[in-house]
Amino acid sequence: MIPLDSPIYDELDTLNNLGYLDTYFPEERPIARVEAARLTREAERNMALSEDVDPLAEEMTRLLEDELEVELGWLRDNREDNPPALMASVQRVEAQYIYSSGTRRFWRSPGNGSSLSLKAVENTPLMDNTDGIPTAPGSNEVIRAGGWMGAGTFLTLYGEGAMAGPVTRQVDGQQRFIPISAESVVSLGNQAISFGMEEKRWGPGYFAPLSQGANAQTFPAVTWQNVHPKYLPWILKYLGPGRRQIFMGQLDPYRPWAQHPWIVGHILTFKPLPWFQFGTTRAIIFGGRNNDHYDLQGFFGRLTGFSTGNASVGNTNSRAGVFLRFNFQKLRGLQLYQEMVGEDNLTNEISGVGRFIPFLAVSYQGGFYIPRVTLDGRTDLRFEYSILEPNYSLHAQGLYWVYQNQFMGDPLGPNASRVSLSMGRWLDLRSKVTGALFYTEQSPGLNANGYSPGFYPYHMIKGHSVGGSVDFFRLGEHTPGTADSITTLRGRFGFEYVSHMNFDPNASSLRLLFSLTATVDTRSLHWELLP
């Protein structure tokens, strides 16, 4: 699987936005390297049929051909199901510098097992979806490395880890070494069954996902997914090509109740029309210490969602959502997208069907994206909004949507809203600069079943913030002295002024971020151990 911060996604997104991909599903990540290779060939076929090919699209396919040379060779030689018997690769090495300053957000609420609860902290201000890599105020250095080993089509082992934090000191309560992904994958045709820790990002949200994201560290799980899109049988074929991912895992013990709960989730994405795709997500958290007074039948009832029981023997917390995306290539590639995610909170369920789809406590996220604002097709514009319901990620018995004290979905937290506007410009065919502005509001939720004033040493009030960022990336430079290795550069400067920080009427904070990242795709460190 391709790490979520890989430039391969930037290149595939660009090809998709320019209209050269037919079966790409950006709402469901990660994808396999061989799937990215298939999409590269799909773009090449579509460009061959076009009378006027965009130079930016041609450059993206050239970069993908460099990065996916091995997998593209398998597809062109019709050897996807017959790769070398044993091979290995050190896939990439990444070095990152992060400077951050300013107060970090936190959330606290009751945890006695009977009222709504939440305990979460912010990891790095203005830098979300980084797999929970720990940082401290001031300067931080991060080294990441990943690789894989495969035995034919049957078994693949891959992993990535990071060494993070200030080099000169150890941060109290933070780990120096962090596993980001580590999985063993069994391939059965177009199906892949894996066990380990895998990054996941679901939904159309660009700035932050609603349902499942990479803000927190990865958790151990069993995952079943199809590698390439496929059609369902019979009349369901009219849903178009689709992808699916199902997982079952276990969360952390850092909860006041129900330590180590189970989590089960799935996502289905389809494209019935060239200009329309949609998907559904469903996940449930259940069990855990002091929340598992049920038998085997009760376990499977909660696992499937068909019988979630009651709080006296074992509570559950469900999320379910629907997302839509519309594409209008003739309107400068305009994309409209919308997602709705509902989450139960003991009382906000509809009798009979509430256990399947939590209709109440609904959060919303949507926006529009124009990839070709200017005539040369090098400038894009995006607007996105999020409205997070007061019960978003909250639940009794410690079943809140947090892992290792960090949100698994949108890191803005419950009872909050955000609007964001960004504009990007390709300086040339490999360099892009994007500027963004955003405004947020966060309400404390002072009701008796939500946040409790007793957990804060002050009377809480609504907080506001305004900020912005400038991002730069440079794709695909061959690294001097390293044979065929390819280096990608990324940089970000961000700022945010927050009033009433952490709902404190007397607190405000100016938060700053600077980061610089160099990622080396080590194509030369690749071995076919057996032919």
N, C-alpha and C positions, 0 to 999 in steps of 0.2 A: 504494500500500500504506500501511496505517496504522502509524505508529511504535509500537513495542512498549510505550512508556510512556504511550500516549494514554489518556485517561479513557474513551474509547469501549469499551475492553476491560472496564473496571470495570463499565460500565453493561450490556454484553452478558452478562458473567458473572453479574451480579445477576439479570437476567431469566431466564437459563438455570437458575440455582440455585433460583429460585422456580417453575420448571416451565412457563415460557411460551415456550420455544424448543424446536423439534423437530429442527432440522438444524444445530445449532451444534457446532463441533469446537474446543474451547479448546486441545486438544493440538497444534494445527498453526497456527502464527502466523509471519508476519503474514497478514492478510486484506485484501482490497481495500475501499475505501470503498463501492463499489456493493454488495458482498456484505454489509457491515454495514447498508446501507439495506434490503436484502432481508430480513435478519433482523429489523429493526425492524418491517417490515410483517407478518412472520410472528407476532411477539409481539402486535401489534395485533389480528390476526385471532383468535388464541387468547384474548385478553382479551375480545373481543366475544362469544365462546362461553361465557365463564365467568360464573357467577351472582354470584360474590363476588370482585371483582378487588382484589388487594393494592395499597394506595395507593403503596407503594414502587415497584412495577412500573409504575404509571401515571406516576410521576415520572421513572423511567429512560427511558421511551419519549418523554416530552416533551423531555428533554435530547437524546436521539438525533435527534429531529425538528429541533431547532435546529442541531445540529452537522452533520447530513447533509441539509440542506434541498435542496441542488442535486440530489444523487443520488436522493433520494426523489421529487423532481419528475419526474425521468426515468422512474422505475418507474411512478408513478401515471399518467403520460401515455403509457406504453408506448413510451418513447423511449430505452431503454438502448442500443439498437443504432443510434440516430440522434441523438447529442448534437450540440452546435454544432460547426461545422467547425474552429474554433480558439478555445481558451480557456486562461486561465492563472489561477493563484492563489498568493498568499503564504499558505500554509496555517496556519502557527503560528510563534510566537516564545516562547522559554522562557528564564527567568532562574533561576539556581540558586546558592545559597550552601552551601558544604560546609566544615565544620570537622571535622578528624580528628586523633587523636593516638594514639600507641602504636606498637609494633614491627610491621612488616609481614612476612608469611610469605614464604619463598622455598623453592625445591626445586632441588637440584643432584644430578646423578649422572653416571656416565661417558658419554662421547660418542665413543668410538674406532671406532664402526661395527660392533663385534662384540658388545658387551654392551648390556643395556637402558639407556636414557638418558632424561633429562628435564631441562629447564631452564625454570623458570617463576618468576614473581614475582607477588605480590598487588598489586592496583591500589589500592583504597581499602578499608580495614578496615570491615566491617559494612555494606558497600554494594556488592553484587554486581550483575551483569547490567546494566551501565551503558555498554555498547558500548566498553569500554576507554578511557573518557575519563580522561586523566591528572590526578592530584592530588598534592599535596605535604602533608607534615605541617603543621598549622596551618590558616589560612583559605584558601579557594579560591573563585573565582567562575567560573561557567560560563554562557555565552550560547549558545543553540542556535536555529537558524532553518531552516525548510524550506518548500518550495513545489513547484509542478508546472505543467507546460504540456502540453496535449493537442491533438492534431490528429484530430478525429473519433473513430471507434472504433479507428483503426489504430495510432497511435503516441502514447505518453505519455512525457514526460521528467520525472523528479522527483528531488529530492535534499534532504539535510539535512546541515548541518555544525555544528561547535561550536568556540568559542574558550574554552579551559579553562586552569586554573592560577591561581596568585596574580597579581592585577593588578599588584602592586608589584615583582615579580621574576620572572625566568625560571628554571624548574627545570631543572637539568642533566639532559641526556639525554631530556627530554620535549618533545614538540611542542606548540606553542601552538594551532595550528589542526588539527582532526581531522575528516575526512569520516566521517559516520555512515552515510549511504546516498546513492547516486547511481546511477540506473538509467535506461535506455531500455527501454520495454516495447512490444512489438507484440502487439495483441489479435487473435485469430482466433476469433471466436465466443466460446465459453466457455473458450478456451485463451489463456493469456498466456505469451509467451516474452520473457525480459528478459536484459539484460546489464548488469553493474555490481556494485555492492555493496549487498546487501540483508540486513537483520536476519533472524535465524531463531531460533525457539524451538520445540523439539519435545518432546512427552511431557507427562504429567500432573503432574509435579513442580511444587509451588508455590514453595518457597523456593529451589530451584535445579534445573535440568534435568540429566538424566543424559547424553543423547546430544548435543544441539546447543543452545546457548544464546547469550545476548548478553553474556556476561562479557567477552569479547575484542572487539577492533575487528572490523568487517566486512571480508571479503576479496572480491576480484573473482571473479565467477562468472557462468556462463550458467544460467538457471533456467527450468524449464518447469512450469507448474502450471495447474489448473483454477480459474476464478474462483468459480464456484458449485458446490455439491455435485451429484453426478450418480450415476446408477445404471449399473452395468456391464451388458453385454448377456448374453442367454441365462440359464443357470441362476445365473450370478454375481449376478443382480439381487437374489437373496435375501440377499446381504451388506448390502443396504440402501444408502442414500445414502452417498457417500464423497468424500473429497478426496485429492489427490495433489500432491506436489511433488518434483521431481527437479532436481539442480543438479550442475554441474561447475566447479571453480575451481582456483586455484593459491595456495599458502600462501607464507610469508615465507622469507627467506634466513637468519634468525637461528638456525641449527642447526649443530651440529658436523659434520653429515654430511647428505647428501641435501637441499641447499638448494633452495628453490622446488619442493617436491613437489606433485603433483596431488592433488586431493580430489574424490571423487564420492559423492553421497548421494541417498537418496530416502526418503520417508515416505508411507505409505498409511494412511488412517483410514476406518473404516466404522461404521455404526450399524444393525445388523440388527434390533434390537428397541428399543422406546421407552425401555427401562430399561438398555440395554447397548450399549456401543461399545468398539471395540478398534482397535489399529493396530500397524503394524510399521515399524521403521526399519532402514536398512542404509547403511553408508558405508565407504569404503575410501580410504586414503592410499597413494600409490605414486610411484615415480620420484624425480626430483630429481637434482642434480649428484652424480656418482659412484655413483648408484643406478639408472641407466637404461641398462644395457648389454644392451638387447633391441631387437628390430626392431619394425616396425609391427604385426605379428601379436601380439607380446608386449605392446605398448601396449594394444591392444583387449582382449586377454585379461584384463589387470589392470583396465581400465576397466569391463568387464562383470562381473568376478569369476569368470568361467568358467575362467580359467587364470591363477592368480596367480604361476606360475613358481617360482623359488627365489632364495635370498639371493645366490647367486654372480653372478647377472645383474641382479637388481633385486628388493629386498624389498618387502613390502606390510604394511599394518596395517589390519585390518578391525574394524568394530563392527557389531553387529546386535542388535536388541531387539524385545520385544513388550510392549505395555502394554494394560491393561484398565481399564474404568471401569463401575461398577454404580451405578444411581440408584434410590432408593426414596423417591418423593415422599410416600407415606403415612406414612413414618417420619421426619417433619419434614425431608424432603428429603435424607436421608442419602445420601452418596456414598462408595463404597469404590473405591480405585484402587491399582494395582500395576504396576510396570514392572521388567523384567529386561533388562539390556544385557550382552552378552558381547563380549570383546575378545581377539583373538589376540595371542600374544607369542612367535612363532617355534615354540615347542615345544608350547604348549597348544592344539593343533588335533587334531581327529579325522580320520584318514585318509579321503580321498574326499569328505567333506561339510564338513570344517572350513573349507575355503576359502569356502563359501557362508554358513555360520552358525557363528561362533566360540562353541561351546558352553561352553568353559571360560573361566576368568577372568571370572566373571559378577558384576556389581554389581546391587544391589537398591535399589529405592525404592518406598515405598508409604505409605498412610495412610487416614484418613477425614476427612470434612468434613460438618458439620451446619449448614446455613444458617439453620435456624429452631429454635434451642435454646429460646427463650422463646415463650410463647403469642402475643405480638404480632409475632413473626417478625422482630425487629430485632437479635437477638443470634446470632452464629455461633461455631462452635468447630471447630478443625482440629488434627489430630495427623499428623505426618509423620516418617518415619525414612529414613535412607540408610545403606547399607553399601557402601563403595567398595572393591573388590578390590585387593590389593597391586599388580597389574599394570594397574590402571585408568590410562589415558592414557600408559603407558610403552611404549617400543618401541625396538628397535635401529635403526641407520642414521638417527637423527634423526627417525623417523616418529612422533613423539609428538603427542598431541592438544592442541597449543598453537599459537596464532597471536600474533605480536608479543610472545612471552614470557608470554602469559596463557592460562589454560585456556579451551577452547571449550565444555566441558561444565560439570560441577560444580566450582566454584572451591575446594572443600575439598581436592582432590587425592587421590592414590592412598593405599591402605592406611589408610582413615579411616572414621569413622562419626559419625552425627549424629542426634539426636532433637529435635524441635521441637514446641512446643505454643503455640497462639495462640487468643485470644478477641477478637472484635470486636463493637462495638455502634454501631448507627446512632443518633446523637443526634437527628437529624431526618431528613427525606427526602433531604438532600443532604450531610450531614456524618457521618463515621464515624471512630471511634477504635479501634485494634487494638493490643493488648498481646501480646507473644510472649516465651517463654523457650526456651532451647536449651542442649544439652550436646553437646560434641564430644570425640572422641578421635582422635589421629593417631599412627600407628606409623611408625618410620623405614624398616623393611624392610632389615635389615642383611645380607641374603644377598649372596653374591659377585656375582650377576647383577643385583642391584637397586641400591639406593643404596650408594655406596662410602664407607666412613669417611674415606678420604683426601681427599674433597671437602669435609669439614667439619673444623674444627680442634678437635673434641672427640668423645668417645664418645657417640653419639646414643641417646636413650631416648624412650619414648612421652610425648607431650604431651596435656594435657587442657585444656578450657576450659568455662566456664559464662558465660552472658550473657543479655541480653534487649533488647527494643526496644519503643518506643511509636510508632505511626504514626498520622497524622491526615491526612485529605483532605477537601476541600470542593469539590463538583462544581458546575460550571455557573452561575457568576455573570456577568451581563452587565456588562462593564467600562465604568465611567462615562467619557463623552467619546470613546468609540471606536465609536459606532454600534452594530452588532450583534455585536461581538467578545465572546467568552465566556472567562472566566478560571477556571482550576482551581488550587487551592492544595493542596500536599502538604508534610508535615513529618515528620521522623523524629529520634528520639533513641535511640541505641543504646550499649550498654556490653558489654564482654567482659573477663573475667580469664583469662589463658592461663598455665598453668604449663609449664615446659620448652619455652619458645618456640623454634621451629625445631629441636626435638629436643635443645636445649642443657640439660644437667642443672642448670646454674647460672643459668638465665635465666627470667624471668617478665615479663609485660607486662599493664598495664591499658589497654585500647583503648577510645576514646570516639569517638562520631560525632554530629554535629548537622547536619541539612540542612533547607533550606527552598526549595521550588520553586514558581514561579508560571508557568503555561502559558497563553498567550493564543491561542485559536483565532480567527484574524483573518478572520472570515467576510466582512467588508466589503471586504477586499482581493481581489476576485474580478472577473475581466473575461471577457466573451464577446467576443473580438476580431472574430470573424466569425459571423454568424447561421447 
